[in-house]
């Protein structure tokens, strides 16, 4: 069945065999993926977990001239406070459904919210994000969309998130991107392609995005951003691109495939441009399709030659590193650490699936017993693992690094640090060197902070609550 023929996309468990719970050897996981025999796991106890609505909001919040309507109880819009604090939130309204609405329906509140959004902000696009309550009371969002789109003359895009069908909240990206292609990208009047490529960016920070756009411009490639910091016009023009390029395949895979399916736009799926090898491979593959081989070779040779001396002076010399990052980013960082002769002793990723076969093959070639921990929000499992591995350095996001610093381990957060491309190499290694040279604070923190977990838990296997799903 066509991707866009559906009201909403398949959950990732069905589309990509996505796992959200796992702790084991990389080669065992690779073997299951190669045999198309990925066994789903569940947690009999979960510390916390994300909702796919958060990923929906991440995908659409930075779109210019838009308003987001969260159709549900007020609590469902709480994630917007985080995006607002980061300066990356569109104006938003919540319909504030109550108990009565969950039984009788909230259509009238939705209509009122759409009129309020239109009159107050005069947007070019209004996104309606459905929530679990709407999935239960079965509000006819589509009827409201059709009625008010014609009356107001503005694009109104429904996104059908329900929060409970998938155990992998990253499905939220697919939900948002499905809606963008289905309802906002313009149908082509002719089949002529223009001289630009769609650069699919969903959650990269501004520094990384600037670096990637600069890399492409340096090899003569013009960029149309989707959907991060995009305008409604740039999204509509996506059908005229001559090529679609992913930055992070975990996030933009669905968008690239949907554009290829509907508009026959070639789609390059590559690993993240991290480190010398990763960035060079990313640019080289793009050059082979865009006809910019000569420009790319010249640019790459110059950039790499400038980095050689830096690498020699900043070797990590077998520093043991633990990584907790989104999946493709984590695998890219593992390769970068190897380039600087450090040793990654373990990794936690948010999910893993068919898209990561190549990365698992690379890991298994070098270390067949390498442990992979698949978890989102399960700090208690990770602390168990890290306490036993005793790494010299921990690399993660702000939400994870605070807990690990309390163990007395130096940490590096990548949330606001540019890490992609050639310039990302020096920025990232600089942060690592700072963390390794300035250990006094985390040492003090480790001595002054008592563990929030009982020693009886730390002595157990970290996969104690991870069980194979029984159907």
C-alpha positions in Angstrom: 0.0 0.0 0.0 1.2 3.5 -0.8 2.7 5.4 2.1 0.4 8.4 1.5 -2.8 6.4 0.8 -3.1 5.9 4.6 -4.7 8.3 7.0 -1.5 8.1 8.9 1.7 6.1 8.6 2.4 2.7 9.9 4.0 2.6 13.3 7.7 2.0 13.2 7.5 -1.4 14.7 5.7 -2.6 11.6 7.5 -0.4 9.0 11.1 -0.8 10.1 11.0 -3.5 12.8 11.9 -0.8 15.4 13.0 -1.9 18.8 12.7 0.3 21.9 13.9 -2.1 24.5 17.1 -4.2 24.2 20.4 -4.9 26.0 22.7 -7.4 24.3 25.5 -8.0 21.8 25.5 -6.0 18.6 26.2 -9.2 16.5 23.1 -11.0 17.9 20.9 -7.9 17.0 22.5 -7.7 13.5 21.8 -11.4 13.0 18.1 -10.9 13.8 17.8 -7.9 11.4 19.5 -9.8 8.6 17.1 -12.7 9.0 14.1 -10.3 9.3 13.4 -11.9 12.6 13.6 -9.0 15.1 12.0 -10.1 18.3 10.1 -7.3 20.1 11.0 -6.7 23.7 8.9 -4.9 26.4 9.8 -3.5 29.8 7.9 -4.9 32.8 9.0 -1.8 34.6 9.6 1.6 32.9 11.0 4.6 34.7 9.6 7.1 32.2 8.9 7.3 28.5 8.4 9.9 25.8 5.2 10.4 23.9 5.0 10.7 20.1 3.4 14.1 20.4 6.7 15.5 21.5 8.3 14.4 18.3 5.4 15.7 16.2 5.9 19.1 17.8 9.6 19.0 17.3 9.0 18.4 13.6 6.6 21.4 13.0 7.5 24.0 15.7 10.1 25.9 13.7 8.0 26.2 10.5 7.6 29.9 9.8 4.2 31.6 9.7 2.4 28.7 11.3 0.3 28.2 14.4 0.0 24.9 16.3 -3.3 23.8 17.8 -2.9 21.0 20.3 -6.3 19.3 20.3 -6.6 17.7 23.7 -6.3 18.4 27.5 -4.1 21.2 28.6 -1.4 18.8 29.8 -0.9 17.6 26.3 0.6 20.9 25.3 3.1 21.0 28.2 5.9 20.0 25.9 5.5 23.4 24.1 6.9 25.1 27.2 10.2 23.4 26.5 10.3 24.4 22.9 9.3 27.9 23.8 12.1 28.2 26.3 14.5 27.1 23.5 13.2 29.9 21.2 11.9 27.3 18.8 8.1 27.3 19.3 5.5 28.6 16.9 2.5 30.3 18.5 0.3 27.6 19.9 -3.2 27.1 21.3 -4.6 24.2 23.2 -8.3 23.3 23.0 -8.3 22.2 26.7 -10.6 19.2 26.4 -12.2 18.1 29.7 -14.0 15.0 30.8 -17.3 15.9 29.2 -15.5 16.6 25.9 -13.8 13.2 26.0 -17.3 11.7 25.9 -19.3 14.1 23.8 -16.6 15.3 21.5 -14.6 18.6 21.2 -15.5 19.7 17.6 -16.8 23.1 18.7 -13.7 23.8 20.8 -11.6 22.9 17.8 -13.5 25.3 15.5 -13.1 28.1 18.1 -9.4 27.4 18.4 -8.9 27.6 14.6 -10.8 30.9 14.4 -8.7 32.3 17.3 -5.4 31.2 15.7 -6.4 32.8 12.4 -7.7 36.1 13.8 -4.9 36.5 16.3 -1.8 35.5 14.2 -2.9 35.5 10.5 -0.8 32.4 9.8 -0.2 30.8 6.4 -0.5 27.3 7.9 -2.4 26.0 10.9 -1.4 22.6 12.3 -4.0 20.6 14.3 -2.2 18.0 16.5 -4.6 15.3 17.7 -3.9 13.7 21.1 -4.9 10.4 22.8 -8.2 11.8 24.0 -9.2 12.6 20.5 -8.2 9.1 19.4 -10.6 7.8 22.0 -13.6 10.1 21.4 -13.1 10.0 17.6 -13.6 13.7 16.9 -14.0 14.3 13.1 -11.0 16.5 12.7 -11.1 16.1 8.9 -14.6 17.6 8.7 -13.5 20.7 10.6 -10.5 21.0 8.4 -12.4 20.9 5.1 -15.1 23.3 6.4 -12.7 26.0 7.8 -10.0 25.7 5.1 -12.5 26.8 2.5 -14.0 29.5 4.7 -10.7 31.0 5.9 -8.6 30.4 2.8 -5.6 29.1 4.8 -3.9 25.7 4.8 -5.1 23.6 7.8 -3.1 20.4 8.3 -4.3 17.6 10.6 -1.7 15.4 12.3 -3.1 12.2 13.8 -1.0 11.4 16.9 -2.6 9.1 19.5 0.3 8.5 21.8 -0.3 4.8 22.5 -0.2 2.6 19.3 3.6 2.6 19.1 6.1 1.9 21.8 8.6 4.0 19.9 7.8 7.7 20.2 10.0 8.5 17.2 7.0 7.5 15.2 5.8 11.0 15.9 8.3 12.3 13.2 6.6 10.0 10.7 3.2 11.3 11.7 4.2 15.0 11.1 6.1 14.4 7.9 3.3 12.2 6.5 0.9 15.2 7.0 3.3 17.7 5.4 3.7 15.7 2.2 0.0 14.7 2.0 -1.6 18.1 2.7 1.0 20.8 2.1 3.5 19.9 -0.6 2.1 21.3 -3.9 1.2 19.0 -6.7 3.4 19.6 -9.7 1.9 21.3 -12.7 4.7 19.9 -14.8 7.5 17.5 -14.3 10.3 20.0 -14.6 12.8 19.9 -11.7 14.5 23.1 -10.5 18.1 23.5 -9.6 17.9 22.8 -5.8 17.9 19.9 -3.5 15.6 19.2 -0.5 17.8 19.1 2.7 15.8 17.1 5.3 16.5 18.5 8.7 14.1 17.8 11.6 15.9 18.5 14.9 19.5 19.6 14.2 20.6 22.6 16.3 21.2 25.9 14.5 25.0 25.6 14.5 25.0 22.1 12.9 22.4 23.2 10.3 24.5 26.2 9.4 27.5 23.9 8.9 25.7 21.4 6.7 24.2 24.1 4.5 27.6 25.7 4.2 29.1 22.3 3.1 26.6 21.9 0.3 27.0 25.5 -0.8 30.7 25.0 -1.0 30.3 22.2 -3.5 27.8 24.2 -5.6 24.5 22.7 -4.3 21.5 25.0 -3.6 19.4 24.0 -0.6 15.7 23.9 0.2 15.2 23.2 3.9 12.6 20.7 5.1 11.1 21.1 7.7 13.4 22.8 10.2 13.1 26.6 9.9 11.3 26.1 6.7 8.6 28.4 5.3 5.3 27.1 3.9 6.4 28.2 0.5 9.6 26.1 0.7 7.6 23.1 1.8 5.2 23.5 -1.1 8.1 23.7 -3.5 9.6 20.5 -2.4 8.0 18.6 -5.3 10.2 20.5 -7.7 13.5 19.5 -6.2 15.9 17.4 -8.2 17.0 15.4 -5.2 16.3 14.9 -1.5 19.1 14.5 1.0 18.8 13.3 4.6 21.0 14.7 7.4 19.8 12.1 9.9 18.0 9.1 8.4 16.3 8.2 11.6 14.3 11.4 11.4 13.8 12.1 7.7 13.6 8.6 6.2 9.8 8.8 5.9 9.8 12.2 4.2 12.4 11.2 1.6 10.6 8.0 0.7 7.2 9.8 0.5 8.6 12.5 -1.8 10.1 9.8 -4.0 6.9 7.8 -4.1 4.6 10.7 -5.0 6.9 13.0 -7.0 9.7 10.6 -8.2 12.4 12.7 -6.5 15.6 10.6 -6.0 16.4 10.2 -2.3 19.9 9.7 -0.8 20.0 7.8 2.5 23.4 8.3 4.1 25.0 8.0 7.5 25.4 11.3 9.4 28.2 13.6 8.3 30.3 13.2 11.5 34.1 13.0 11.6 36.4 12.9 8.6 35.2 9.6 7.2 31.5 10.3 7.7 31.5 13.8 6.3 33.6 12.8 3.3 31.4 9.9 2.5 28.3 12.1 2.9 29.6 14.7 0.5 31.0 12.2 -2.0 27.7 10.4 -2.3 25.8 13.7 -2.9 28.4 14.8 -5.5 28.0 11.5 -7.4 24.3 12.4 -7.9 24.5 16.2 -8.3 27.4 16.2 -10.8 29.7 18.1 -8.5 32.6 15.6 -8.2 35.4 18.0 -9.1 34.2 20.7 -6.7 33.7 18.2 -4.0 37.1 16.6 -4.4 38.9 19.9 -4.2 36.9 21.1 -1.2 37.3 17.7 0.7 41.1 17.5 0.1 41.6 21.0 1.4 39.4 20.5 4.5 40.9 17.2 5.4 44.5 18.3 4.9 43.8 21.2 7.4 42.5 18.7 10.0 45.4 16.2 9.9 47.7 18.2 12.2 44.8 18.8 14.7 44.0 15.1 14.9 47.6 14.2 15.6 47.8 16.7 18.4 44.5 15.7 20.0 44.5 11.9 20.1 42.4 10.4 22.9 44.8 7.6 23.5 42.5 4.8 24.5 40.2 7.0 26.7 37.2 4.9 27.5 33.9 6.6 26.4 30.3 5.8 27.0 27.8 7.3 24.5 24.1 8.0 25.0 22.6 9.8 22.0 19.9 9.4 19.3 20.8 6.3 17.3 22.4 7.6 14.1 24.1 10.4 16.0 25.5 7.8 18.5 26.9 5.6 15.7 28.5 8.6 14.1 30.1 9.7 17.4 31.5 6.1 17.9 33.3 6.4 14.5 34.6 9.9 15.4 36.0 8.6 18.7 37.7 5.8 16.9 39.3 8.3 14.5 40.9 10.0 17.5 42.0 6.6 18.9 39.6 6.6 21.8 37.6 3.5 22.9 33.8 3.4 23.1 32.9 0.8 25.8 29.2 1.0 25.6 26.3 2.9 24.0 22.7 3.7 24.8 20.4 4.6 21.9 16.7 5.6 21.8 15.7 2.9 19.3 17.2 0.6 16.7 15.8 -0.9 13.5 16.4 -2.0 9.9 18.0 1.4 9.0 21.0 0.7 11.2 22.2 -2.5 9.5 25.3 -0.9 8.1 26.3 0.6 11.4 25.8 -2.7 13.3 28.0 -4.4 10.7 30.8 -1.9 11.2 30.6 -2.4 15.0 30.6 -6.2 14.8 33.6 -6.2 12.5 35.7 -4.6 15.3 34.1 -6.0 18.4 31.6 -8.8 18.3 30.7 -8.7 22.0 29.9 -4.9 22.0 26.9 -4.2 24.1 24.0 -2.1 22.9 21.5 -0.7 25.3 18.2 0.5 23.6 16.2 2.7 25.9 14.5 6.1 26.1 14.2 7.6 29.6 15.5 4.5 31.5 18.1 6.2 33.6 18.0 3.4 36.2 19.3 0.9 33.6 22.0 3.2 32.3 23.4 4.0 35.7 23.6 0.3 36.4 25.6 -0.2 33.2 27.9 2.8 33.6 28.7 2.0 37.2 30.0 -1.4 36.0 31.9 -0.2 32.9 33.5 2.8 34.7 34.2 4.9 31.6 36.6 7.9 31.6 34.1 10.1 29.8 30.3 10.1 29.1 28.8 11.8 26.0 25.1 12.5 25.9 22.3 15.1 26.1 21.6 17.5 28.9 18.9 15.2 30.3 21.4 12.3 30.8 24.7 14.0 31.7 23.5 15.4 35.0 22.8 11.9 36.3 26.2 10.5 35.2 28.1 13.5 36.5 26.8 12.5 40.0 28.8 9.3 39.6 32.0 11.4 39.3 32.4 10.8 35.6 33.3 13.7 33.3 30.5 14.5 30.8 30.1 16.3 27.5 26.6 17.4 26.3 26.0 17.7 22.6 22.7 19.6 22.8 24.1 23.0 21.9 27.5 22.0 20.5 28.1 21.8 16.8 29.2 18.3 16.0 28.4 17.8 12.3 30.7 18.4 9.3 34.4 19.2 9.3 34.2 22.2 11.7 32.2 20.0 14.1 35.2 17.8 14.6 37.3 20.5 16.2 34.4 21.9 18.2 33.5 18.5 19.6 37.0 17.4 20.5 37.6 20.8 22.1 34.7 20.0 24.5 36.0 16.6 25.2 39.5 17.9 26.0 37.9 20.5 28.4 35.9 17.8 30.2 38.9 15.5 30.6 41.2 18.3 31.9 38.7 19.8 34.3 37.6 16.9 36.5 37.5 18.6 39.9 33.8 19.4 39.9 32.5 16.0 38.9 34.9 14.3 41.3 33.5 16.5 44.1 30.0 15.8 42.9 30.6 12.0 42.9 31.8 12.1 46.5 29.2 14.5 47.8 26.2 12.9 46.1 24.6 9.7 47.3 23.2 7.2 44.8 19.4 7.4 44.3 19.4 3.7 43.5 19.8 0.9 45.9 22.9 -1.3 45.7 20.7 -4.3 45.3 19.6 -2.9 42.0 23.1 -2.0 40.9 24.2 -5.6 41.5 21.5 -7.0 39.2 21.7 -7.3 35.4 20.6 -4.1 33.7 18.2 -6.0 31.5 16.3 -7.4 34.5 13.1 -5.8 33.3 13.5 -6.3 29.6 11.5 -9.3 28.4 10.7 -10.8 25.0 7.2 -9.9 24.0 4.7 -12.7 24.1 1.7 -12.5 21.7 
